[in-house]
Amino acid sequence: MKYKSKKDAKKWSMETFGRGGLIATIPTPFHDDTLEIHEEDLRNTVRYVIDCKNDGLFFLGNVGEFYSLTREERMKVAEIVVDESKGKIATMPQTAHHSAKEAIMLSQHAQEAGCDLVVLLSSYFQCSTDQSVEEWWGYVCNKLEIGTVFYDSPLSHLVTSDTLAKISRTIPNVCGVKDGRPDLMWCADAERKANYEIWVSDPLEDHWPQEMKVMANPCHCTSWHLWLLQEPGYTPIRDYTDLIMAGKWEEGLKKYNEIEPGRQLLNEFFWPNYRKGVYVVGFWKYWLELKGVVSGHKVRTPLLNMTEEEEDWLKGRVELLAKGEGPTSMQPLKPIRFR
């Protein structure tokens, strides 16, 4: 941790992320043949995210397939990420578990490994009221010194902005919120009710300029855009963020619009599948493979691997994107699994 104790967590987190901070969420690379953790690819991904000028690294989340990893694997990934980042970027693993004791154990390990924050979901079994969420968070955070990020996810019970604000005011190490709705008005309401002592993030990069305009403490936590639409030496999201935060709105929007074809491509394969219950981690991994960052793109069950037709489609679209051709250069991908 880059601060002394839970009493300092809010202040450190706000100074690090609450003024236009960018937090990237990354996948967990596997060997395609064995589906075991690919350490070299994981280290390459960490370096790549750092070189894209991001402020934070969120790993072992939904994109990181935490639900398919053992406790030992999750601990191993945390240790590798901290070792490879070498303090160049803030590190925050998701240490969520439906068992409070397991969540505490994973969070304490993350603190010992040198992580800066942990991201938690409320228990995703039998935690179905605001009262149970409050009690669960109080129990878990009381056992921790490390700061926590409240992931208000549809995977667990979504809370009201009043409850979120109450939790953030009464628990000293709750530092920020990743909203999973997403709902910018809910975010603004939660931030205000929390006395502006935490940052609250709408997770969509599409909304990020508006979030910077609306929120008092804007933070972008988290998206795959930060490593798919950026690369070392070309960091348009970092650039337009800095411009807008400096009050250069029109100049920032021009830079924002520069990556609209890539943004449309991401939305084109994400939303149709997501609405059908398919989380497209394999697509993001494959795009990262096409960039040369990782060597494979297989996912573990219960996620679905890409079909050959999907691979050919995405490769063609990424190649067209690299040539500067627009989003209508190829036919859109239909949700192949649901024809």
C-alpha positions as CSV (number, residue, x, y, z in Angstrom):
1,M,0.0,0.0,0.0
2,K,1.1,3.5,-0.8
3,Y,-0.4,4.8,2.5
4,K,-0.1,3.9,6.2
5,S,-3.5,2.6,7.2
6,K,-7.2,2.6,6.5
7,K,-7.5,6.1,8.0
8,D,-5.4,7.4,5.1
9,A,-7.0,5.3,2.4
10,K,-9.7,7.8,1.3
11,K,-7.3,10.7,1.0
12,W,-4.7,8.7,-1.0
13,S,-7.4,7.3,-3.3
14,M,-8.9,10.7,-4.0
15,E,-5.6,12.2,-4.7
16,T,-4.7,9.3,-7.0
17,F,-7.9,8.8,-9.0
18,G,-10.4,11.6,-8.1
19,R,-9.2,14.1,-10.6
20,G,-9.5,12.3,-13.9
21,G,-7.9,9.0,-13.0
22,L,-8.0,6.1,-15.5
23,I,-8.2,2.6,-14.1
24,A,-7.9,-0.3,-16.7
25,T,-9.4,-3.7,-16.1
26,I,-7.4,-6.6,-17.7
27,P,-8.0,-10.2,-18.5
28,T,-6.1,-13.1,-17.0
29,P,-4.1,-14.8,-19.9
30,F,-4.1,-18.6,-20.1
31,H,-2.1,-21.0,-22.2
32,D,-4.5,-22.0,-25.0
33,D,-3.7,-25.7,-24.6
34,T,-3.7,-26.2,-20.9
35,L,-5.8,-23.2,-19.7
36,E,-3.2,-22.6,-17.0
37,I,-2.2,-19.0,-16.1
38,H,0.3,-17.7,-18.6
39,E,2.7,-15.7,-16.5
40,E,4.7,-14.1,-19.4
41,D,1.5,-12.9,-21.1
42,L,0.2,-11.5,-17.8
43,R,3.5,-9.6,-17.3
44,N,3.3,-8.3,-20.9
45,T,-0.2,-7.1,-20.3
46,V,0.8,-5.2,-17.1
47,R,3.6,-3.5,-18.9
48,Y,1.3,-2.6,-21.9
49,V,-1.3,-1.0,-19.6
50,I,1.4,1.0,-17.8
51,D,2.8,2.2,-21.2
52,C,-0.7,3.3,-22.2
53,K,-0.4,5.9,-19.4
54,N,-3.2,4.6,-17.1
55,D,-3.3,5.4,-13.4
56,G,-4.6,2.1,-12.0
57,L,-4.7,-1.6,-12.8
58,F,-7.9,-3.5,-11.9
59,F,-7.4,-7.3,-12.3
60,L,-9.2,-10.5,-11.3
61,G,-12.5,-8.9,-12.0
62,N,-15.2,-10.2,-14.3
63,V,-12.9,-9.6,-17.2
64,G,-10.2,-11.4,-15.3
65,E,-12.4,-14.5,-14.8
66,F,-12.1,-14.5,-11.0
67,Y,-15.0,-16.9,-10.9
68,S,-13.0,-19.7,-12.7
69,L,-9.8,-19.3,-10.6
70,T,-8.9,-21.1,-7.4
71,R,-7.9,-19.1,-4.3
72,E,-4.3,-20.1,-4.9
73,E,-4.4,-18.9,-8.5
74,R,-5.9,-15.6,-7.5
75,M,-3.2,-15.0,-5.0
76,K,-0.5,-16.0,-7.6
77,V,-1.9,-13.4,-10.1
78,A,-1.9,-10.7,-7.5
79,E,1.8,-11.4,-6.7
80,I,2.8,-11.4,-10.3
81,V,1.0,-8.1,-11.1
82,V,2.5,-6.4,-8.1
83,D,6.0,-7.7,-8.9
84,E,5.7,-6.6,-12.6
85,S,4.2,-3.2,-11.9
86,K,7.1,-2.2,-9.6
87,G,5.1,0.6,-8.2
88,K,4.6,2.3,-11.5
89,I,0.9,2.0,-11.4
90,A,-1.7,1.6,-8.6
91,T,-2.8,-2.0,-8.3
92,M,-6.2,-3.3,-7.2
93,P,-7.4,-6.9,-7.5
94,Q,-10.9,-7.9,-7.1
95,T,-11.0,-10.0,-3.9
96,A,-14.7,-10.7,-3.9
97,H,-16.1,-14.0,-2.6
98,H,-19.6,-15.0,-1.4
99,S,-18.0,-16.0,1.8
100,A,-16.9,-13.0,4.0
101,K,-14.1,-15.0,5.5
102,E,-12.7,-15.9,2.0
103,A,-13.0,-12.2,0.9
104,I,-11.1,-11.2,4.0
105,M,-8.4,-13.8,3.4
106,L,-7.9,-12.7,-0.2
107,S,-7.9,-9.0,0.7
108,Q,-5.4,-9.5,3.5
109,H,-3.1,-11.4,1.1
110,A,-3.5,-8.6,-1.5
111,Q,-2.4,-6.1,1.2
112,E,0.6,-8.3,2.1
113,A,1.5,-8.7,-1.5
114,G,1.7,-4.9,-1.9
115,C,-1.5,-4.0,-3.7
116,D,-2.9,-0.5,-3.1
117,L,-6.6,-1.1,-3.0
118,V,-9.0,-4.1,-3.3
119,V,-12.3,-4.2,-5.1
120,L,-15.2,-6.1,-3.5
121,L,-18.6,-7.2,-4.4
122,S,-21.2,-7.6,-1.7
123,S,-21.8,-11.3,-1.1
124,Y,-23.6,-12.7,-4.1
125,F,-25.6,-15.2,-2.2
126,Q,-28.4,-14.3,0.3
127,C,-27.2,-10.7,0.5
128,S,-30.4,-9.3,-0.9
129,T,-31.3,-6.2,1.2
130,D,-29.5,-3.0,1.9
131,Q,-29.2,-3.9,5.6
132,S,-27.4,-7.2,4.8
133,V,-25.1,-5.3,2.4
134,E,-24.3,-2.8,5.2
135,E,-23.6,-5.5,7.7
136,W,-21.5,-7.6,5.3
137,W,-19.3,-4.6,4.3
138,G,-18.9,-3.6,8.0
139,Y,-17.8,-7.1,8.9
140,V,-15.3,-7.4,6.1
141,C,-13.8,-4.0,6.1
142,N,-13.3,-4.0,9.9
143,K,-10.8,-6.8,9.4
144,L,-8.8,-4.9,6.8
145,E,-6.3,-2.0,6.7
146,I,-6.2,-1.8,2.9
147,G,-8.6,0.6,1.2
148,T,-11.6,-0.9,-0.7
149,V,-13.6,-0.1,-3.8
150,F,-17.3,-0.8,-3.7
151,Y,-18.3,-2.6,-6.9
152,D,-22.1,-2.0,-7.0
153,S,-22.7,-4.9,-9.5
154,P,-25.8,-6.6,-10.8
155,L,-24.1,-9.8,-9.8
156,S,-25.0,-8.9,-6.3
157,H,-27.6,-6.7,-4.6
158,L,-27.6,-3.2,-6.1
159,V,-27.9,-0.6,-3.3
160,T,-29.5,2.8,-3.2
161,S,-27.4,5.9,-3.3
162,D,-28.4,6.6,0.3
163,T,-27.1,3.2,1.5
164,L,-23.9,3.6,-0.5
165,A,-23.3,7.0,1.0
166,K,-24.0,5.7,4.5
167,I,-21.5,2.9,4.0
168,S,-18.8,5.2,2.7
169,R,-19.3,7.7,5.6
170,T,-19.2,5.0,8.4
171,I,-16.5,2.7,7.0
172,P,-13.1,4.6,6.7
173,N,-11.5,2.4,4.1
174,V,-14.3,2.6,1.5
175,C,-12.6,4.8,-1.0
176,G,-14.5,4.6,-4.3
177,V,-17.4,3.1,-6.2
178,K,-17.5,1.3,-9.5
179,D,-21.1,1.5,-10.6
180,G,-22.3,-1.5,-12.6
181,R,-25.6,-0.2,-13.9
182,P,-24.4,2.2,-15.4
183,D,-26.3,5.3,-14.3
184,L,-24.6,8.7,-14.3
185,M,-27.3,10.3,-12.3
186,W,-27.1,7.6,-9.6
187,C,-23.3,8.2,-9.5
188,A,-23.7,12.0,-9.1
189,D,-26.3,11.4,-6.3
190,A,-24.1,8.9,-4.5
191,E,-21.1,11.2,-4.6
192,R,-23.1,14.1,-3.3
193,K,-24.6,12.1,-0.4
194,A,-21.2,10.8,0.5
195,N,-20.1,14.4,1.1
196,Y,-17.7,14.2,-1.9
197,E,-15.2,12.1,0.2
198,I,-15.1,9.3,-2.4
199,W,-15.0,9.0,-6.2
200,V,-18.0,7.3,-7.9
201,S,-17.5,6.0,-11.4
202,D,-19.8,5.3,-14.3
203,P,-17.9,2.4,-16.1
204,L,-18.6,3.3,-19.7
205,E,-15.8,5.0,-21.7
206,D,-18.6,6.3,-24.0
207,H,-19.9,8.4,-21.1
208,W,-16.5,9.5,-19.8
209,P,-16.5,13.1,-21.1
210,Q,-19.9,13.7,-19.7
211,E,-18.9,12.1,-16.4
212,M,-16.0,14.6,-16.2
213,K,-18.5,17.4,-16.8
214,V,-21.0,16.2,-14.2
215,M,-19.0,14.7,-11.4
216,A,-17.1,16.6,-8.8
217,N,-14.4,13.9,-8.5
218,P,-14.4,12.1,-11.9
219,C,-12.7,8.7,-12.1
220,H,-13.0,6.2,-15.0
221,C,-13.2,2.8,-13.4
222,T,-13.0,0.6,-15.5
223,S,-13.0,-0.4,-19.2
224,W,-11.2,-2.4,-21.8
225,H,-11.0,0.7,-24.1
226,L,-7.9,1.7,-22.1
227,W,-5.8,-1.0,-23.7
228,L,-7.7,-1.9,-26.9
229,L,-8.1,1.7,-28.2
230,Q,-4.7,2.9,-26.9
231,E,-1.2,1.7,-27.3
232,P,2.3,2.9,-26.3
233,G,2.9,6.1,-28.1
234,Y,-0.8,6.6,-28.9
235,T,-2.9,7.4,-25.9
236,P,-6.0,9.3,-27.1
237,I,-8.1,8.5,-23.9
238,R,-5.3,9.8,-21.7
239,D,-5.0,12.8,-24.0
240,Y,-8.6,13.8,-24.1
241,T,-9.0,13.2,-20.4
242,D,-6.2,15.6,-19.6
243,L,-7.6,18.2,-22.1
244,I,-11.1,18.1,-20.7
245,M,-9.8,18.2,-17.1
246,A,-7.8,21.3,-18.1
247,G,-11.0,23.0,-19.3
248,K,-10.3,22.4,-23.0
249,W,-13.7,20.9,-23.8
250,E,-13.8,21.3,-27.6
251,E,-10.2,20.2,-28.1
252,G,-10.9,17.2,-25.8
253,L,-14.0,16.2,-27.7
254,K,-12.1,16.3,-31.0
255,K,-9.7,13.7,-29.5
256,Y,-12.6,11.7,-28.1
257,N,-14.2,11.5,-31.5
258,E,-10.9,10.3,-33.1
259,I,-11.4,6.8,-31.7
260,E,-15.1,6.5,-32.5
261,P,-14.6,3.7,-35.1
262,G,-12.9,1.6,-32.5
263,R,-15.5,2.4,-29.9
264,Q,-18.3,1.4,-32.3
265,L,-16.5,-1.9,-33.0
266,L,-16.3,-2.7,-29.3
267,N,-20.0,-1.9,-28.8
268,E,-20.9,-3.9,-31.9
269,F,-19.8,-7.2,-30.5
270,F,-20.2,-6.5,-26.8
271,W,-23.8,-5.4,-26.4
272,P,-25.6,-7.9,-28.6
273,N,-23.8,-10.8,-26.9
274,Y,-24.1,-9.3,-23.4
275,R,-27.9,-8.9,-23.8
276,K,-28.0,-12.6,-24.6
277,G,-26.0,-13.6,-21.6
278,V,-22.6,-14.0,-23.3
279,Y,-19.7,-12.1,-21.7
280,V,-17.1,-11.6,-24.5
281,V,-13.8,-11.9,-22.7
282,G,-12.5,-14.1,-25.5
283,F,-13.1,-11.3,-28.0
284,W,-11.1,-8.9,-25.9
285,K,-8.3,-11.4,-25.4
286,Y,-8.2,-12.1,-29.2
287,W,-7.9,-8.4,-30.0
288,L,-5.1,-8.2,-27.5
289,E,-3.5,-11.2,-29.2
290,L,-3.8,-9.5,-32.6
291,K,-2.0,-6.5,-31.0
292,G,0.9,-8.9,-30.1
293,V,0.5,-8.4,-26.4
294,V,-0.5,-12.0,-25.5
295,S,-0.1,-15.3,-27.3
296,G,-3.6,-16.8,-26.9
297,H,-7.2,-16.0,-26.3
298,K,-8.9,-19.0,-24.7
299,V,-11.2,-18.6,-21.7
300,R,-12.3,-21.0,-19.0
301,T,-15.7,-22.4,-18.6
302,P,-18.4,-21.1,-17.9
303,L,-17.3,-18.4,-20.5
304,L,-17.7,-19.4,-24.2
305,N,-14.7,-19.5,-26.5
306,M,-14.9,-17.8,-29.9
307,T,-16.0,-19.7,-33.0
308,E,-13.9,-19.7,-36.1
309,E,-16.4,-17.4,-37.8
310,E,-16.2,-14.9,-34.9
311,E,-12.4,-15.0,-35.0
312,D,-12.3,-14.3,-38.8
313,W,-14.8,-11.5,-38.4
314,L,-13.0,-9.7,-35.6
315,K,-9.6,-10.1,-37.3
316,G,-11.0,-8.5,-40.4
317,R,-12.5,-5.7,-38.5
318,V,-9.4,-4.9,-36.5
319,E,-7.3,-5.0,-39.8
320,L,-9.7,-2.5,-41.4
321,L,-9.6,-0.3,-38.2
322,A,-5.8,-0.3,-38.4
323,K,-6.1,1.0,-42.0
324,G,-8.3,3.8,-40.8
325,E,-11.4,2.5,-42.5
326,G,-14.8,3.2,-40.9
327,P,-17.1,0.9,-38.9
328,T,-19.4,0.2,-42.0
329,S,-16.6,-1.4,-44.0
330,M,-17.8,-4.9,-43.1
331,Q,-21.1,-6.4,-42.3
332,P,-21.9,-6.2,-38.5
333,L,-21.5,-9.4,-36.5
334,K,-24.7,-11.1,-35.7
335,P,-25.0,-12.8,-32.3
336,I,-23.8,-16.0,-33.9
337,R,-24.7,-18.4,-31.1
338,F,-28.3,-17.3,-31.1
339,R,-29.3,-17.4,-34.8
